[in-house]
Amino acid sequence: MTSLKLRKVCIDTYHENVAYLHRNCPLYRSEGFQALSKIEITDGASRAPVIAVLNIVDDDAIIAPDELGLSEQTFAQFKTDEGSAVFVNHASPPSSLNAVRQKIAGNRLDADDFLQICEDIVNNRYSKIEIAAFLVGCAESGMERDEMLYLTQAMVKTGETLDWGEPLVVDKHCIGGIPGNRTTMVIVPIVAAHGMLMPKTSSRAITSPAGTADTMEVLAQVNLPPDKMRNVVQQHRGFIAWGGTANLAPVDDVLISVERPLAMDSKGQLVASILSKKLAAGSTHLLIDIPVGPSAKVHTQTEALRLRKLFEYVGDRAGLEIEVMISDGQQPIGNGVGPALEARDVLLVLQNDPQAPIDLREKALQMAGRILEFDPDVRGGQGYYLARDLLESGRAWEKMQAIINAQGANDEPLPPASLQHRVVAPHDGVVTAIDNLQIAHIARLAGAPMDKAAGVDLHKKLHDHVEQGEPLLTIYAEFPADFQFAKKAANENSGYSLEAPE
Amino acid sequence: MTSLKLRKVCIDTYHENVAYLHRNCPLYRSEGFQALSKIEITDGASRAPVIAVLNIVDDDAIIAPDELGLSEQTFAQFKTDEGSAVFVNHASPPSSLNAVRQKIAGNRLDADDFLQICEDIVNNRYSKIEIAAFLVGCAESGMERDEMLYLTQAMVKTGETLDWGEPLVVDKHCIGGIPGNRTTMVIVPIVAAHGMLMPKTSSRAITSPAGTADTMEVLAQVNLPPDKMRNVVQQHRGFIAWGGTANLAPVDDVLISVERPLAMDSKGQLVASILSKKLAAGSTHLLIDIPVGPSAKVHTQTEALRLRKLFEYVGDRAGLEIEVMISDGQQPIGNGVGPALEARDVLLVLQNDPQAPIDLREKALQMAGRILEFDPDVRGGQGYYLARDLLESGRAWEKMQAIINAQGANDEPLPPASLQHRVVAPHDGVVTAIDNLQIAHIARLAGAPMDKAAGVDLHKKLHDHVEQGEPLLTIYAEFPADFQFAKKAANENSGYSLEAPE
C-alpha cells in the first residue's frame, strides 16, 4: 500500500472529521476515491484507524499531491506528527449502522445496540448523514421508554463522569424556551447556604438570548478547570460554572449539533439528553421544571404529564432521584432578557430589593424549596419556608458573594447597552399574551448573548393594564446594525397582545 | 453590514456547499457564527443568495481575515469574480423543510411539497443532514404511490430534459446487482438495426464492478457532447454513451450521494430515481428488468410483483409506456465480470461466436424482443424471433460497428490483466449457488472498474458438475496489491456453493 505524508490543515470542521487529498495524488484515481467518500486513515501500526470524509484539493498551497491533510479536530485525534507516513483505505460503514437501519425499519433496539452506536459516534465513525439517519429513525418510529433508558446509559458510559464523593448531590433543570427564567442563580446560593452540595454546570445559550453560563459570566469567571471546581465546592458547597470543559456525555453534543438544524421534536432525545448530562455530572437528586404555555416548548398540561412520566421512568432505572414540577410558561420570567439584564434581576432578588421581579423570586423560592426537601431532615412542605428564610435573612446573598469571589469576580456591574428604544402600547388595553419566541427573537437580534449588555427589558406582564403610549418593552443594543434589526422586528411584532378594555 | 472579499478555495466538496471564514474575521465572533453553521452569501445585489456550510480557517495561506472563501462548486454557483464584496448572514432553514418534518411525522405530502423540496435541493439550500432527514422520513413511513409520482415529476422538472423529436423513443433498465448482465450492448444494436430510436445514456459503476458506460468505453468513446449524441443517433438510430454530461434529474444524483452511505432500501426512492432519469432523457417507452434471486436486489417473486405495480402506476401517470419483466437473478449473467471481460462477452454474442455465453445471448434476445414489440407493426410474440434474426443475420453486429465508429472507436481490443489466479473446486460436486455479491466483491478488489482489464471470469454456472481441482473462476488484476486482496477474499469465499454428489 502506498503511504502519504501527514499534514495538518488548519480548518475547523467541528464535529465532522474531514481529510484532504490532492486531485493529482496517485491514490485518488487508482483507489476510486471521490469527494465525500468516507476513508480510513492508519499509521500502519496496530492502533484503531481514524475515519474521515474526503474533500479533494486542487491547490498545492493547501496540500501537495503526496500528502494527506487532516482538519484540526481530525489531526488532534490522530495523535501523530506531521510528515509521518499514513495509509488510506475505503472505510467500511460502522457495524452499528445495522442497528440504525433496524430502528428506521421500526424495530426496537437493545442496550447493547445503543452502546455500540454511541461508541461509534464518540469515536467519530459516524458521518453527519449517518447521525441524521439515527435521529430521524428514533424520532419517527419513536423510542420505547426502555430505549430512552438505554440511550441515556450509553451516553453516560461513552464519556467522562464526575464523582463528588457525597451521597446527596443536587441539580435542577428547566426545559428551555422561557426567556428570563434565570432561577438557577437564585437557587444555588439558597441551597448551598443550607449546606447541600450543588455543583452546577450550566450551558451557554445556543438559540436563546442567554444561558445561565452567559449570565453568571457577567458577574464572575465561569470557565473553571476541574481542580478549581473542586476547591470552590469544598469551601462553599456550590458553584455556577460552564459545563463545557468536562467531557460529559459527549455523544449528546454531537447529536444536538445535527438535530438542531432539523428543528425536530423528539421526546426520547430530550429525556436522554438531559438525564445523561446530569448523571455524568455526578448528580444524585434532580428537580426538573416543565413550563407549559402556548409559546413554551411544552404546550399542554397533558403533554407535560406525559413527559414527567418519561423522566420518572428513566430516572428511577438509571439511579437518579427525580422530582418534576410543572410551571406556568405563558410569559417570560423576570423583566430582563439578555445576560446583563438577567444578572441585574438575579441580584435584585438576592439583595431583597423591593424592585426585584416578583415572578422570578417566587419561582426560584418554590424550586429551591423542592430541592431542599431532598434533605431527609427537611419536613415535607417546609422547603419553601426554609428557602424564603435563607433568602430574606441575607444568607443566600452572602453565599452568592462568596461563590462569585471564589470563582473570580468581575470588577464592575455591566450597565445596559447604550442604544435604547422603547416600544409603546398602540392603544389602551390589557396584556392578554406575551410571545416567548418573539421576545427571545428581538433580544437576539439586539445582540444577546454575544453582546452581554444587549437585550430587552419588559415593563408589562400578563393581565397588566396599559395606556396608549406607555412603554411595553425597551430594546438595548451595542451596535447600530443590530439596533435597527431589533427595532424593525419589534415594530412589526412586539410579542405583546393587547385587548382593548370593554 | 460589513462586507468581505470573495475568494475561491480550490477544494472540491462535491454536492455540499462549503464556505471558509478566518477565525480572526471580525464577523466570526460578532455574528455568533460557528463551524457547521449554515450561512447565506449575497453580493448585495438582488439575486438569490447562495447557502453554504461554514468551516473556520486558522491559516492565512488558505484565506485572510477579511476574505470569505468558497469551495470550487460553491464559487461556480456564485458567478462573481474573486475580490468582489460579499455579505454574509445566518441562513434561515429552507421553507420546504416544514414538509420534510411533516413527512417525518408520518403525513402525506402533495405534488407542490415535493416540487419545493426538489427546487431547494437543486439550488443547494439543503445540507446533507437535511437531505438525510428527507430520505429517512420517506423510507420509514413509506411513500404512497402518488407521492412516488410527485417525487418523480418534481425530479424531472428541476433538471434539463432531452427531446428527440420522435414519438417512439425506447429505453431499458435493469434493477442492478447482477454481475455481468451487460445486455444493453447487445440490445441497442439489435433495436437500432430494426430502425427504432434508442439513444442510450448509461451510468458508470459506483458500487458494482462495471457499469454499461465503463464497458462500452473499452470499445469506444462514451463521453459524447450533446451535439455528437444527436449526430450519431440521426445516422444510426442509437448510441451507448455516458449520461453524466447532461443535467438530467440532478436531484436524483444528490439524493443518491446521501442515500448510498446509509445503504437504505427505499422502494419509492428507487422508482422515482429510475423513472425520473428516463423521463428526463426523453424516453417514451421503457422495458424494466427485475432480476430475482437470493443475492439479487429483489429476493422474492412477491416483492418483484409489488415493485412492478409501482413502476406501472407511476409510469402510466407520468406518461411513460412501461413493460416490466421479471427474470432469473440467481447468478451472474455471462462469464466475464469487469469492463474488458464483459465487453469480450458482448462481442462474442454480437459476432455469433460459438464461445458466446448462452445466458447473456438469451436474456438480451428476450429483452430486445419485448422492446421491438413496442413497434405497432410488430405482432405480439414475434419480437423474440425478429431480434434473433437481426442478431444471427449479422445486422446487429454491423450496427454495433457503425455505432462504435461513430462514437469514436478505440484502437485495440483490451486483453485481460496480466496477473491471473485460478480458484479451483475443493471437491467434486454440483454448483448449487453463486453469490452475486461475493463475485462482485472479488472483481472490485481485483481492480474493476478503475482498471478496465481487471475482474473475474466464471468457468462454471448453476447446476454444472465440477471435479476436484477444476477451475471455478479466474481472477485478473493489474496491480500486485489488488491481486493479493482479491486472491485472499476468493480463497476465503469463492462465492460458489458446491454440493457433493450422492
Contacts between the chains, C-beta under 8 A, distances in Angstrom:
chain1	res1	chain2	res2	distance
A	1	B	481	6.1
A	9	B	59	7.4
A	9	B	62	7.8
A	10	B	57	6.3
A	10	B	58	3.9
A	10	B	59	3.6
A	10	B	62	7.0
A	11	B	20	6.9
A	11	B	55	5.0
A	11	B	56	7.0
A	11	B	57	5.2
A	11	B	58	7.4
A	11	B	59	7.5
A	11	B	62	6.9
A	12	B	23	7.1
A	12	B	35	4.7
A	12	B	55	6.5
A	12	B	56	3.8
A	12	B	57	7.3
A	12	B	58	6.8
A	13	B	35	6.1
A	13	B	36	7.5
A	13	B	55	5.6
A	14	B	34	7.2
A	14	B	35	3.7
A	14	B	36	4.6
A	15	B	36	7.1
A	16	B	36	7.0
A	18	B	55	7.9
A	20	B	11	6.9
A	23	B	12	7.1
A	29	B	450	6.9
A	30	B	450	6.4
A	30	B	479	7.7
A	31	B	450	7.8
A	32	B	450	5.1
A	34	B	14	7.1
A	35	B	12	4.7
A	35	B	13	6.1
A	35	B	14	3.7
A	36	B	13	7.5
A	36	B	14	4.6
A	36	B	15	7.1
A	36	B	16	7.0
A	36	B	257	6.5
A	38	B	261	6.6
A	55	B	11	5.0
A	55	B	12	6.5
A	55	B	13	5.6
A	55	B	18	7.9
A	55	B	71	7.7
A	56	B	11	7.1
A	56	B	12	3.8
A	57	B	10	6.3
A	57	B	11	5.2
A	57	B	12	7.3
A	58	B	10	3.9
A	58	B	11	7.4
A	58	B	12	6.7
A	58	B	72	6.9
A	59	B	9	7.4
A	59	B	10	3.6
A	59	B	11	7.5
A	61	B	61	5.4
A	61	B	62	7.7
A	62	B	9	7.9
A	62	B	10	7.1
A	62	B	11	6.9
A	62	B	61	7.7
A	62	B	62	6.2
A	71	B	55	7.7
A	72	B	58	6.9
A	93	B	261	6.8
A	93	B	263	6.8
A	97	B	262	7.5
A	97	B	263	7.5
A	100	B	262	8.0
A	101	B	262	7.7
A	101	B	263	7.2
A	101	B	264	6.8
A	104	B	136	5.8
A	104	B	139	6.2
A	104	B	140	5.2
A	104	B	264	6.9
A	105	B	140	7.5
A	106	B	140	7.0
A	127	B	128	7.9
A	127	B	261	6.5
A	128	B	127	7.9
A	128	B	128	5.8
A	128	B	129	5.2
A	128	B	132	7.6
A	129	B	128	5.2
A	129	B	129	7.1
A	129	B	131	7.8
A	129	B	132	4.5
A	129	B	258	5.5
A	129	B	261	5.8
A	129	B	262	6.5
A	130	B	132	7.8
A	130	B	261	6.7
A	130	B	262	6.6
A	131	B	129	7.8
A	132	B	128	7.6
A	132	B	129	4.5
A	132	B	130	7.9
A	132	B	132	3.7
A	132	B	133	5.4
A	132	B	136	7.1
A	133	B	132	5.4
A	133	B	135	7.8
A	133	B	136	5.0
A	133	B	262	5.2
A	133	B	264	7.6
A	135	B	133	7.8
A	136	B	104	5.8
A	136	B	132	7.1
A	136	B	133	5.0
A	136	B	136	4.0
A	136	B	137	6.0
A	136	B	140	7.4
A	137	B	136	6.0
A	137	B	140	6.6
A	139	B	104	6.2
A	140	B	104	5.2
A	140	B	105	7.5
A	140	B	106	7.0
A	140	B	136	7.4
A	140	B	137	6.6
A	140	B	140	5.0
A	140	B	141	6.4
A	141	B	140	6.4
A	257	B	36	6.6
A	258	B	129	5.5
A	261	B	38	6.6
A	261	B	93	6.8
A	261	B	127	6.5
A	261	B	129	5.8
A	261	B	130	6.8
A	262	B	97	7.6
A	262	B	101	7.7
A	262	B	129	6.5
A	262	B	130	6.6
A	262	B	133	5.2
A	263	B	93	6.9
A	263	B	97	7.6
A	263	B	101	7.3
A	264	B	101	6.9
A	264	B	104	6.9
A	264	B	133	7.6
A	450	B	29	7.0
A	450	B	30	6.6
A	450	B	31	7.9
A	450	B	32	5.1
A	479	B	30	7.6
A	481	B	1	6.3
